[in-house]
């Protein structure tokens, strides 16, 4: 079976319409309306020749089609499709009603409903033709051109047979013959012959962005692209994919007859640019889709060298049937997506990362060279921005506009009260023709990720990960009960659901993690998840106070659960400690209140038991200092942390300090809690357990 269910809904609709044109003679066939308009129960209609209408042209001279690219179908939906037709304006004009779906209608549960609707429409002189997966696939067996357009050349061989592949290639080749006579009838699918002339002079379509003034070449990414190859540059928004694509044009464009730059943010934009290229190369054209088709045929068969760049591809469905290919050309695609659909014959996927440390330093130094006095701490800014090209470019512009030294910029950057957009240029002041700020770039990507299946999971998942260590997040953290409980609540509340909370399936969270990976918002490498620190910051800054408190406490819960169940290995301890330290950096007092969150205690205790009692004592001293910022000096939580610090000072071989701390604790408990309070009793017991001093006196003789 063909993967019809994998088509984008608009492509499935177009496929059904084009297939309709093959089943019987028609005057014309077209889609009905545009997206957003009322459809009157149909998606397309076709006009029958008058001599083939059932009533000789007296009203019922149209075919109507309703398209349904769905993952699931019920008999009730088939009845509703007929209801919609009969309620609409096309009921009295339709001779045949096609119900076309990507779902398999062979299931016996549909038989009764199909018979009922067939008889119902027959009584109104309308023939009912259900097209399911099996029926559409059977019709497409003899339509290799449609299979090629919508599913790719590989599917022609797998589905229609290798002979069909060869026949298709020969048909397309003959369509390009300059001889206007004696064409094979099969060439009629092209509708026009294409002149296979060589392009006399280099032609350029689309505006290629200028290289940034501080552009840093990155060897090995596209410098060995071979003719006939497509290089897919994928990665986080802001790593410089568009600049690398512009460099691709600079490298291969001078030797090419045609260079086409496509802003591939939508299928319509791709078609429009292809049509413009067809007019430039082949002369006047009739329609956008036909012109785009003829241009792709020219690319596939010409001997002239060519370069096509598809920049900022939003979804792979937009290129279904529109991938440029040919032995004389080179293609570059930039996208944040990492979908499997990007792979294929003659395609090389390159995961573009941030600058190396040397490239980042060189970039920022060049960007600030006109005001070198500002470059007093380039290395520090590079570390803060984690070598992200877009962030470095926009930070440099910000420093130049405001005459800030690197050290001054770092001081602002470290101020948690400042949001990231306050440290970047205004949208109309962006350098190097940037379309968005760093923050906007990722917010848009997050919106897309949250709409993908499983819908509504990506954003709360990223919120949870945004308060952990950017380089040491264990993928298993999101599969525990603590994570699942909070994420289920977050998805439930975001959807506006009421009533009892329904737990979201664990697979949904794993899929959500992979969705974020597919959109390049994080890297999911085996058991470890890595997120750029600026992506985390943008995510955190979108949280209100209540949401941030909920996220921080939930993250602490999942760390505690995973650590208690994960054992005592040194590797796990280092990873979990890194995450606890990150959590403490983003904590605004949520974890230290009437009680201190147990994961903060566990981090210090595990450090002491791992053979570092002095480090544990210093950890609790630091935790005490943090707690003192939020709680009064004699709060029970403060007293508890003081006791833990004293305990590990004894273990570290410093009983003098420990005894002094315990004596103070006993006094404080008795003064504020009374002599019979459980805390006072425990403090006295801890003091008694301290080792006694042994004074060694030397005796002469």
Number of C-alpha atoms within 10 A of each C-alpha: 10 19 11 22 18 15 18 16 17 14 18 22 22 18 20 23 22 14 16 22 15 13 9 9 13 17 11 12 18 14 15 19 13 9 8 6 8 12 17 16 23 25 21 22 23 23 20 21 15 16 10 13 17 16 13 12 14 10 13 22 22 26 23 26 27 24 24 23 21 15 11 11 16 12 14 10 13 16 14 12 17 23 14 17 21 17 11 15 14 20 23 16 16 24 25 22 24 21 20 23 26 28 20 17 20 12 8 8 11 16 12 11 17 18 11 12 19 18 15 15 18 14 10 13 16 21 19 21 15 18 21 20 19 16 16 21 19 13 14 20 16 14 17 23 21 17 23 18 16 21 19 18 18 16 18 26 17 13 18 17 14 14 11 19 21 12 14 20 16 12 20 22 17 17 27 22 15 12 12 12 7 6 14 10 8 14 18 12 11 16 11 15 18 22 16 16 15 12 17 9 10 15 15 20 18 15 11 21 16 13 17 15 12 16 19 18 12 14 8 9 17 20 12 10 18 15 18 18 20 28 24 28 26 27 26 28 24 22 20 22 25 23 20 22 27 20 21 22 24 14 13 18 21 14 15 20 20 23 27 23 24 23 19 23 16 15 18 13 14 22 22 17 21 29 26 22 25 23 18 17 23 19 12 12 17 10 11 18 15 18 24 23 19 27 22 21 20 26 21 19 18 18 17 18 24 27 26 27 27 23 23 21 22 19 22 17 19 21 19 18 18 18 16 23 22 21 17 19 27 26 27 27 24 27 25 25 27 24 15 9 11 17 14 12 9 12 17 17 18 16 15 19 16 18 22 13 14 11 18 24 20 16 25 22 19 18 22 21 13 10 15 12 12 21 21 13 14 21 17 15 23 24 13 16 19 19 25 24 25 22 21 25 24 22 23 28 20 21 21 16 11 11 14 17 21 23 16 14 21 19 10 16 18 10 9 12 9 12 17 17 15 11 17 22 19 13 13 10 15 18 19 17 12 16 12 16 22 22 19 14 16 22 16 12 19 19 13 18 24 20 13 14 13 17 15 20 28 27 23 21 24 22 24 25 26 27 27 28 25 20 16 18 21 23 16 14 20 25 18 15 15 20 25 22 17 23 26 21 18 19 22 20 12 13 11 7 12 8 6 7 13 12 14 17 11 16 11 17 21 17 15 26 22 19 24 27 24 21 25 23 26 23 20 19 11 8 11 13 20 19 24 20 18 20 22 21 18 20 22 21 19 13 14 9 11 8 13 21 17 15 25 24 18 19 25 24 20 23 25 22 16 21 20 11 8 11 10 13 9 12 9 15 18 14 16 23 23 18 24 22 16 16 22 20 13 17 17 15 16 17 20 23 15 11 12 19 16 13 21 22 17 16 22 24 20 17 20 21 13 14 12 16 23 19 16 27 25 15 22 24 17 14 21 22 13 17 21 16 11 14 17 11 14 16 16 19 20 24 21 18 20 21 22 20 28 27 24 26 24 19 18 18 12 14 19 15 13 25 22 12 18 24 16 17 25 21 16 17 25 18 12 13 15 14 15 10 13 12 19 21 16 15 23 19 13 18 22 13 9 16 12 10 8 6 6 6 6 6 5 4 3
